[in-house]
């Protein structure tokens, strides 16, 4: 017979670590703070959404500048590429909002851990 699997436990997160992760998530790079706090799956997803979103916005900007150049040197009519930039912005915002929820979860978890709600400390 196999022994029952051990429950998966996350290391405790301090208030300072949770605060720093939230600040990095919201003000620097969505997902990076989650990764630093040990939330590997959500952090990776948030970071991928942020990178893909920025990549799409960058591609939109490059195409826009190419159209501006072509309009200056020839009579090529411009194509509509605004959807690419809007899609990139939406993908980035989705990653940022996801990181906001993760940041709030980290802060709540740290507060509950400090208050002894996790059941390991006395009343």
C-alpha positions in Angstrom: 0.0 0.0 0.0 1.1 3.5 -0.8 1.1 6.1 2.0 -1.4 8.9 1.5 0.0 12.0 -0.3 1.2 14.8 1.9 -0.8 18.0 1.7 0.8 20.7 -0.3 1.7 23.7 1.9 3.0 27.0 0.8 5.7 28.7 2.9 4.4 31.5 5.0 4.5 35.0 3.4 5.4 38.0 5.6 3.6 41.3 5.3 6.8 42.9 3.9 7.2 40.2 1.2 3.5 40.5 0.3 3.7 44.3 0.1 6.9 44.1 -2.1 5.3 41.5 -4.4 2.2 43.7 -4.7 4.2 46.8 -5.5 6.2 44.9 -8.2 3.1 43.4 -9.7 1.2 46.7 -9.9 4.0 49.3 -10.6 6.7 47.4 -12.4 5.9 44.1 -14.2 2.7 42.1 -13.8 3.5 38.6 -12.7 7.0 39.3 -11.5 5.9 40.0 -7.9 3.7 36.8 -8.0 6.7 34.8 -9.1 8.8 36.3 -6.3 6.1 35.4 -3.8 6.1 31.8 -4.9 2.9 31.8 -7.0 4.5 30.1 -10.0 1.5 29.2 -12.1 -0.4 32.6 -11.8 2.9 34.5 -12.0 3.9 32.8 -15.2 0.5 33.4 -16.7 0.5 37.1 -15.7 4.0 37.6 -17.0 3.1 35.9 -20.3 0.1 38.1 -20.8 2.1 41.2 -20.0 4.9 40.2 -22.5 2.5 39.3 -25.2 0.5 42.5 -24.7 3.6 44.7 -24.9 4.8 42.7 -27.9 1.5 43.4 -29.8 1.6 47.1 -28.9 5.2 47.2 -30.1 4.3 45.5 -33.3 1.5 48.0 -33.8 3.8 50.9 -33.3 6.4 49.5 -35.8 3.7 49.0 -38.4 2.3 52.5 -37.7 5.7 54.1 -38.2 6.2 52.1 -41.4 2.9 53.5 -42.7 3.9 57.0 -41.7 7.2 56.6 -43.6 5.4 55.1 -46.7 2.9 57.9 -46.7 5.8 60.4 -46.7 7.6 58.8 -49.6 4.8 57.5 -51.7 1.0 57.5 -52.3 0.3 54.2 -50.6 -3.1 54.4 -48.8 -2.8 53.5 -45.1 -4.3 50.3 -43.7 -6.2 50.2 -40.5 -4.0 48.6 -37.8 -5.6 50.0 -34.7 -7.0 46.7 -33.8 -3.5 45.3 -33.2 -2.7 48.0 -30.7 -6.0 47.7 -28.9 -5.7 43.9 -28.7 -2.2 44.3 -27.2 -3.4 46.8 -24.6 -6.3 44.6 -23.6 -4.0 41.6 -23.2 -1.7 43.6 -21.1 -4.5 45.0 -18.9 -5.9 41.4 -18.5 -2.5 40.4 -17.1 -2.3 43.4 -14.9 -5.8 42.9 -13.4 -5.0 39.2 -12.8 -1.9 40.3 -10.9 -4.0 42.8 -8.9 -6.2 39.9 -7.6 -3.1 37.9 -6.8 -1.5 40.8 -5.0 -4.7 41.3 -2.9 -4.7 37.6 -2.2 -1.0 37.8 -1.0 -1.7 40.7 1.2 -4.8 39.0 2.7 -2.8 35.8 3.3 0.0 37.7 5.0 -2.5 39.6 7.2 -4.2 36.4 8.2 -1.0 34.7 8.9 0.2 37.5 11.2 -3.1 37.5 13.0 -3.0 33.8 13.8 -6.0 32.9 11.7 -4.2 30.1 10.0 -4.8 27.8 13.0 -1.1 27.4 14.0 -1.2 30.1 16.6 -3.3 30.6 19.7 -6.2 33.1 19.9 
